[in-house]
Amino acid sequence: MAPPDGAEFPDEFELIAELFAPLAAGAPGALALEDDAALYVAPSGHQTVLTVDAMVEGVHFLPDDPAESVARKLLRVNLSDLAAKGATAKGYLLVTAWRDGTSLEWMRAFAAGLAADQQIFGVVLWGGDTVRTPGPATFSLTAIGEVHEGQMLRRGGASAGDGLYVTGTLGDAALGLMALRGGLEGLGEAHRDYLAGRYRLPEPRLATGARLCGLASAALDISDGLMADLGHLCAISSVGARIALDRLPLSEAGLAALALDKGLIETIAGGGDDYEILFAVPSDREADIALVAAETLTPIVRIGTVLAATEGINLVDDAGQPVALKHLGYRHF
């Protein structure tokens, strides 16, 4: 939407002053967004963790998604990466490429979404850039965190015999996208709304990730889909894995959708945007997982076992028989 006829649209620096400078308040290193860079020094004994993700209209969010939820999802998917590294989130850099015709009202709502999540997650905007584009709208965010030196969780490190665990529930976001696109017609409105909410507003598991430092042998967040991201973990760790299909944790809405169509198991196991943590834990530390779940108020379920690389990656049913999936996850290319 363009500004109303006769309305003055702010220039770049007025836009930054109105929308984004307030988001940098309280961060001295942001220099009130009046300079070309920010200053940051990690405390002694800590290392800086950096991650960046982009969201493109029509690819990562729908054109009619509310501005607030677009902004909050952008921040949260990056915080999810920090969570999977065991890092504490500190701040972020933001690039906004507004599609021609974007209204000032939409931009203000976008900034309001960021402000709301800054309060929830204790992060502050440190800088960035804002530009126009003929389309589609594109946003990129770089999240900055800290981790105790040598404690960052990595994708590599899992060994045969480790247990494989996930936080939360799986498949909700992919099912939510289906619902938003007009699918899942037989599902009740409350379940459809829940699934759509999970697609639009993931929950970064920062507290859980921090507790997994020194406990998990390998970890990553599930963005491309369980089976695809499991493949990434196994490839970097040089291992295989067996996943029990009946152990995948599902929400009530996910179970209701699966009851309507058993074929949706493909979407649950292969769909993206869950932003839960998939991690491996050595067998002698598995008793600690229940404590982590209780302390962080986060559901954690064991879904499989790490195998030797020669055994490959296997998904099995409740009888232990192999299950073949046609779709193993999201790929951009």
C-alpha positions in Angstrom: 0.0 0.0 0.0 1.2 3.5 -0.9 0.9 6.5 1.4 -2.5 8.3 1.1 -2.7 11.0 -1.6 -0.8 14.1 -0.4 0.9 12.3 2.4 4.6 13.0 2.9 6.7 9.9 3.0 9.8 10.2 5.2 13.3 9.9 3.7 15.7 7.2 4.6 17.2 9.0 7.6 13.8 10.1 8.9 12.6 6.5 8.6 15.6 5.3 10.6 15.1 7.9 13.3 11.4 7.1 13.7 11.3 3.4 13.3 14.6 2.0 14.3 16.5 4.4 16.5 14.1 3.6 19.4 14.9 -0.1 19.0 18.6 0.7 19.6 18.0 2.6 22.8 19.9 1.1 25.7 22.8 -0.3 23.5 25.7 2.2 23.8 27.6 0.3 21.0 24.8 1.1 18.6 25.8 4.8 18.7 22.2 5.8 18.4 22.3 4.5 14.8 24.1 7.7 13.8 27.3 6.1 12.5 28.3 3.5 9.9 29.0 0.7 12.3 28.5 -0.5 15.9 30.9 -1.4 18.6 30.8 -4.7 20.5 33.2 -6.5 22.8 32.5 -9.9 24.2 33.2 -10.3 27.9 36.4 -12.1 29.0 36.1 -15.8 28.7 33.4 -15.6 26.1 33.2 -16.0 22.3 31.0 -14.1 19.9 28.5 -16.2 17.9 27.1 -14.7 14.6 24.3 -15.9 12.4 22.3 -14.4 9.5 19.1 -15.4 7.8 17.0 -13.7 5.1 13.3 -13.7 4.5 11.8 -13.1 1.1 8.1 -12.3 0.4 6.4 -15.2 -1.2 9.2 -17.6 -0.2 9.5 -17.3 3.6 6.3 -15.4 4.4 3.0 -14.8 2.6 2.2 -11.4 1.0 -0.8 -11.0 3.3 1.0 -12.0 6.6 0.8 -9.3 9.2 3.8 -7.0 9.4 4.3 -7.6 13.1 4.5 -11.4 12.6 6.9 -11.0 9.6 9.3 -9.0 11.8 9.0 -11.3 14.8 9.6 -14.4 12.7 12.6 -12.8 11.1 14.1 -12.1 14.5 13.1 -15.5 16.0 14.5 -17.7 13.2 17.9 -16.1 13.8 17.6 -16.4 17.6 16.8 -20.1 16.9 20.2 -20.4 15.3 21.8 -18.9 18.4 19.8 -21.3 20.6 21.1 -24.3 18.7 24.6 -23.0 19.3 24.0 -22.7 23.1 24.5 -19.0 22.8 23.0 -16.1 24.8 21.4 -13.6 22.4 22.6 -10.0 22.7 21.8 -7.9 19.7 21.2 -7.8 15.9 21.8 -6.0 12.7 18.9 -5.5 10.3 18.6 -4.9 6.5 15.1 -4.0 5.2 14.4 -3.9 1.5 10.9 -2.5 1.3 8.8 -3.3 -1.8 7.7 -0.2 -3.7 4.4 0.9 -2.4 4.8 -0.4 1.1 2.9 1.9 3.4 4.3 3.7 6.4 1.7 2.0 8.5 3.0 -1.4 7.5 6.6 -0.3 8.3 5.5 1.0 11.7 3.8 -2.3 12.4 7.0 -4.1 11.4 9.0 -2.0 13.8 6.4 -2.6 16.6 6.8 -6.4 16.1 10.5 -6.1 16.6 10.0 -3.9 19.7 7.7 -6.5 21.2 10.2 -9.4 20.8 13.1 -7.3 22.0 11.3 -7.1 25.3 10.7 -10.8 25.3 14.2 -11.9 24.4 16.3 -9.1 25.8 18.0 -8.1 22.5 18.6 -4.7 21.0 19.1 -3.4 17.5 22.7 -2.4 16.8 22.5 -1.2 13.2 21.7 -2.1 9.6 20.4 -0.6 6.4 17.1 0.3 4.8 16.5 0.4 1.1 13.7 0.2 -1.5 13.2 -2.6 -4.0 10.9 -3.1 -7.0 10.0 -6.4 -5.2 9.6 -8.7 -3.6 10.1 -7.4 0.0 13.3 -8.8 1.5 14.6 -8.7 5.0 17.9 -9.9 6.4 18.9 -10.1 10.1 22.2 -10.9 11.6 21.9 -12.0 15.2 24.9 -11.7 17.7 25.3 -13.8 20.8 27.8 -15.0 23.3 28.9 -18.4 24.5 31.5 -19.5 27.1 34.8 -20.1 25.3 35.0 -23.5 23.7 31.3 -24.3 24.6 29.5 -23.6 21.4 27.4 -26.5 20.2 28.2 -27.6 16.7 26.7 -29.9 14.0 29.7 -32.1 14.2 30.5 -34.3 17.2 27.8 -37.0 17.4 29.0 -40.5 17.8 27.4 -43.9 17.2 25.3 -44.8 20.3 24.3 -41.3 21.1 20.6 -40.6 21.6 18.8 -38.2 19.2 16.3 -35.7 20.8 14.1 -32.9 19.7 12.4 -30.1 21.6 8.8 -29.2 21.2 6.6 -30.6 18.5 7.3 -31.3 14.8 5.4 -30.5 11.6 3.2 -27.7 13.0 4.7 -25.0 10.9 4.5 -26.9 7.6 0.9 -27.9 8.4 0.2 -24.3 9.3 1.4 -23.1 5.9 -0.9 -25.6 4.2 -3.8 -24.3 6.3 -3.0 -20.7 5.3 -2.9 -21.7 1.7 -6.4 -23.2 1.9 -5.5 -26.8 2.7 -6.6 -29.0 5.6 -10.2 -28.1 5.0 -11.6 -30.8 7.4 -9.6 -29.5 10.3 -11.3 -27.4 13.0 -10.8 -23.7 13.2 -9.0 -23.8 16.5 -6.5 -26.3 15.2 -6.0 -24.4 11.9 -5.3 -21.2 13.9 -2.8 -22.9 16.1 -0.9 -24.4 13.2 -0.9 -21.0 11.4 0.4 -19.4 14.5 3.2 -21.9 14.7 4.2 -21.1 11.1 4.1 -17.4 11.7 5.7 -17.3 15.1 8.3 -19.9 16.0 9.6 -20.3 19.5 13.4 -20.1 19.7 14.6 -22.4 22.5 17.3 -20.2 23.9 17.1 -21.4 27.5 17.2 -25.0 26.4 20.1 -24.5 24.0 22.2 -22.8 26.8 21.6 -25.8 29.1 22.8 -28.2 26.4 26.3 -26.8 26.4 28.6 -29.4 27.7 25.9 -32.0 27.4 24.9 -32.4 23.8 27.5 -33.8 21.4 26.0 -32.1 18.4 23.0 -29.9 17.7 21.2 -27.7 15.1 17.8 -26.1 14.7 15.2 -27.6 12.4 14.6 -25.1 9.7 14.6 -27.2 6.5 12.7 -30.1 8.0 13.6 -32.9 10.4 15.0 -35.4 7.9 16.9 -32.8 5.9 18.5 -31.3 9.0 19.2 -34.7 10.4 21.1 -35.3 7.2 23.1 -32.2 7.8 24.0 -33.3 11.3 24.9 -36.8 10.2 27.0 -35.5 7.3 29.1 -33.2 9.4 29.4 -35.8 12.2 30.2 -38.6 9.8 27.5 -40.8 11.3 24.2 -42.5 10.4 20.9 -42.5 12.3 17.7 -44.4 12.9 14.6 -42.4 13.7 11.4 -44.0 15.0 8.4 -42.5 13.2 6.1 -43.2 16.1 8.3 -41.2 18.5 8.0 -38.0 16.6 6.3 -35.5 19.0 3.1 -34.0 17.6 0.8 -31.3 18.9 -2.9 -31.9 19.3 -3.5 -30.0 16.1 -0.8 -32.1 14.3 -2.4 -35.3 15.5 -5.9 -34.1 14.4 -4.5 -33.3 10.9 -2.7 -36.7 10.7 -6.0 -38.4 11.7 -7.6 -36.8 8.7 -4.9 -37.8 6.3 -2.1 -40.3 7.2 -0.2 -39.1 4.2 0.6 -35.9 6.1 3.4 -37.8 7.8 5.5 -36.7 4.8 4.8 -33.1 5.7 5.5 -33.6 9.4 8.8 -35.4 8.9 9.9 -33.4 5.8 8.4 -30.0 6.2 10.4 -27.0 7.4 10.1 -24.0 9.7 9.8 -25.9 13.0 12.8 -24.1 14.5 13.0 -26.7 17.3 16.4 -28.1 18.4 17.6 -31.5 17.1 20.5 -32.7 19.2 22.6 -35.8 20.1 23.5 -36.8 23.6 26.0 -39.5 24.7 24.4 -42.5 26.5 26.0 -41.7 29.8 24.4 -38.2 29.9 20.9 -39.1 28.8 19.6 -39.0 32.4 20.3 -35.2 32.4 17.8 -34.5 29.6 14.8 -34.8 31.9 16.3 -32.2 34.2 17.0 -29.8 31.3 13.3 -30.2 30.1 12.0 -29.5 33.6 14.3 -26.5 34.2 13.5 -24.9 30.9 9.8 -25.9 30.8 10.4 -27.3 27.4 9.2 -30.7 26.1 12.1 -32.9 25.0 11.6 -36.3 23.4 14.1 -39.0 22.3 13.3 -39.9 18.7 16.2 -42.1 17.6 19.8 -43.2 17.9 23.0 -42.3 16.1 24.5 -45.1 14.1 27.7 -45.8 12.3 28.0 -43.9 9.0 27.8 -47.2 7.1 24.3 -47.8 8.3 22.9 -44.7 6.7 19.9 -42.7 7.8 16.8 -44.7 8.4 13.2 -43.8 9.3 11.3 -46.8 10.7 7.7 -47.5 11.7 6.5 -48.9 15.1 7.3 -52.4 13.8 10.9 -51.4 13.0 10.3 -51.6 9.3 11.8 -48.9 7.0 9.7 -46.1 5.8 10.5 -44.3 2.6 9.7 -40.6 2.2 9.4 -38.8 -1.1 10.1 -35.4 0.4 13.0 -35.0 2.7 13.0 -31.3 3.4 13.1 -27.8 1.9 15.8 -26.8 -0.6 16.3 -23.3 -2.1 18.2 -24.8 -5.1 
